[in-house]
């Protein structure tokens, strides 16, 4: 009975977090500042995904530059996606949307990834209840946490890979640990 209650409470929390995420996303959509995301590092992933979806070369500087300029990129050369080709699998969905919507979804996705990493880190290191709020406060005010969200980088997925590896390694689930460790190779450069 105790485990069933724990599982139910856990699913209720997940459902509430999901509902909160949907409400946050709706508010982001209504906000004029979110509709005009700055064109940042995310544009490389978005443009490469759009090219891949169109059956074109996602690593072509000319084709990337054309899409990036249309999205608002103001530099004189394209920002290249130097990530390995299998990274496209992780960004492909975002290429199905216009830049602004894709950037909003990217932001929410990375926010969720960072929240999952903080929660998993608390389990990995067995942080007790009284200190959990301190961990959340430190995590949410940690400059790299904020920078990754603001700059549209893919680094949060590397963090997810490392966190997932540690989480599953501690549970002796080597297959999952190895799968998550592969995410750490998203940025080999």
N, C-alpha and C positions, 0 to 999 in steps of 0.2 A: 504493500500500500504506500509506504514512504517513497519508493522510487517512482510510482505512478504520479504522486502528487508533485514530486520534483520535476518530472517530465512535463506535466501539465503546466506548472508554473513557468518552466523554461519556454514552452511554446507560446504561452500567453505573452511573455516578455518579448519574444521574437515577433509575434503578431503586432504588438504595440509599437515596437521599433519600426516595423514595416509600415504601419499606418502613419507614424510620425514622419517617416521618410517621404511618403506620398504627399503629405501635407506640406512638408518643406519644399518638395519639388514644385508643387502647385504655386506656392508663394514665390519661388524663384522664377517661374514662368511669368507671373503677373508683374514682377519687378522690371522696370525698364532697364536697370543697370545690368541685369542678367541677360536680357535679350541682346545686349551689345557687349558680349564678352570681349576682352582684348584678344587680339590674335597673338598667341604665345606658343610655347613649345608643343602644345597639343596639335597645332596645325600640321605638323609633320606626320603624326599618326592618322589624323583624319584624312589628309590628302592621299596618303599611301593606301588607306583602306578603300577610299572611293575609287582610286585607280584599279585596285585589285578587283573590286566588285564589277567594274566596267570591263574587265578582261585585259587591262593595260598593264604596263610595267610599273609597279609601285616604287621602284628605285630610280626611275628616269628623272634626272634633274629638270629637264624642260617641262615634262608633264606635271611634276610636282609644283614647279614654280607657277605654272598657269593656274592651277587650282588654288594655290596659296594666295596668289595675288587677288583672285576673285573673292577670297574669304576676307581680304583686308591686310594681307602681309605687306609691309611697307619697305622691307629691306631690298637690296639690289640683287640678291641671290636667294635661292630656295634654302630652307632648312631641311636637311636630309635626314631620313630615318636610317640610322646606322645599325639598328637592331637586327638580329638574325631574322630570316624569312618566317620562321614559325611564330614570331611575334604578331604577324598579321592575323593569325587566328584569334588573338586576344583583342585586337582593335577593330576587326572587321565589322562588327555590329554598329560601331559608331560612324562608319562611313555611309551608312544607309540614311543618315539624317543630314540636314543642312548644318553648317558649322555651329551656329548658335545653339541649336537643340542638342547637337552632339556634345558640345562643350559643357552644357548643363548636365547632361547624363554622365559625362566623364567625371565631373566634379562630385556628383552624388555617389557614383560608383567608388571613387577613391576615398570619399569620406566614409563610406560603409567599410571599405577595406581597412582603413586606419582604425576604425572603431573595433572591428573584429580582431585586429592585431593587438590592440591594447587589452581587450578582454581575454584573449588567449594568453597574452603575456602574464596576466594576473594569475591564470591557472597554472602556467608553466612554473612560475616562481612562487606559487602558493601564497599570494598576497592576501592577508586577512582583511575582513570587512572594514575595520576602522581605518585602514590605510588605503582602501580602494579609491576613495574620493580624492585623496592626495595624488594617486597615480593618474587618475583622469585629468585632474587639474594640471599636473606637470605635462602630460601628453598633449593636451589641447593648447597649451601655451608654449610648447617647444617650437622654436623658430623653424626647423626643417619640416615639421609637421604642417605648419601653416604655409610655408613656401611651396611644398609639393602640391598642395591644393590650389594655391594661387597661380603657379606657373604652368600647370597642366602637364607636368612631367609624368613619366611612367614608373618612377621610383617606388611608389607605394606597392606596386606588384612585386618588386624585389623584396621589400619588407615582408609582404605576405608569404613569399617563398621561404624566407629565413624563419619567420615565426611559425609557419606550418611545419617546416622541417623539425624545429625544436619541439613543438607540441606533439607531433606524432612519434618522434624519436623517443621522447620520454615515456610514451605509451607502448613502445616497442612495436609499432606498426610501421615496419621498414618500407613497405611499398608506398604508402602515403607520404612518408617522410622523403623518400626519393623523388616522388612526383612534385612535391612542393619545392624541394631543393632545385629542381630544374628552372623554377621561376627566377632564381637568383642569377641565371644566365641571360636575363633579358637585356642587360646592359653590359656586354663584355668589353666595351670600349672604355 
